[in-house]
Amino acid sequence: MRIVAGRFKGKRITPPKGITARPTTDFAKEALFNILQHSIALEGIRVLDLFAGSGGISLEFLSRGAEEVISVEQDTALYGHLQRTARELGTPNWHAVKADVFSYIKSDRSTYDVIFADPPFDMEGTESLPALIRESGLLAPDGLLLVEHYRRLDLSNDVWFDVCRKYSNINFSFFTPRSELP
């Protein structure tokens, strides 16, 4: 896994051996951040990375100037990896949280400019993430929710849904808050 652009461009991150996480491919990550850099300001934003895994998405945001990134990961080995990587890179604005994402969503009282969720493809409850984020108040009124998911999952019936970008078997669904819900 490598960092695609920004201050850490080209830096290789090696996740722990034997993990079950599925890091976002460099191809999909590069495509996603090309879209993001042309649609929102990435510098100075607060990001919540849910199901952070090996931290590739968190690091892309940090590399591009995010003010703060909170990475939530339940797996002990991956959580330790996130902490070690943050120390190695000297990123005091990167905070790893070891927690179940669904519990974390209910307990966090902050607001974020971008929330990125990359749940395991076979995890039940992925389709409920946009509604849970909406009900939690975690997303800023002008924020962006991104959900990475397997191509067979359709999230387009959510009231905040904007668009789905497809990259082979990986889809990125984009959601933005609406002031008036139907």
VENGI-V688493 format. One record per backbone hydrogen bond with DSSP energy under -0.5 kcal/mol. CO is the residue of the C=O (numbers start at 0). NH is the residue of the N-H. Records with the same first field share a line. If there is no record, write none. Layout:
BEGIN
CO->NH, NH
END
This chain:
BEGIN
0->12
2->9
5->8
7->10
10->2
12->14
15->18
20->22
24->28
25->29
26->30
27->31
28->32
29->33
30->34
31->35
32->36
33->37
34->37
35->38, 39
41->44
44->66, 67
45->112, 113
46->48, 69
47->49, 115
48->51, 71
49->117
51->54
54->58
55->59
56->60
57->61
58->62
59->63
60->65
61->64
62->6
64->43
67->46
68->70, 94
69->48, 71
70->72, 96
71->50, 51
72->98
74->78
75->79
76->80
77->81
78->82
79->83
80->84
81->85
82->86
83->87
84->88
85->89, 90
86->89
89->91
90->93
92->68, 94
94->70
96->72, 98
99->103
100->104
101->105
102->106
103->106, 107
111->139
112->143
113->47
114->145
115->49
116->147
119->122
122->125
124->127
125->128
127->131
128->132
129->133
130->134
131->135
132->136, 137, 138
133->136
137->111
139->142
143->114
144->174
145->116
146->172
148->170
149->152
152->154
154->157
157->160
159->175
162->173
164->171
166->169
168->150
169->166
170->148, 172
171->164
172->146
173->161, 162
174->144
178->180
END
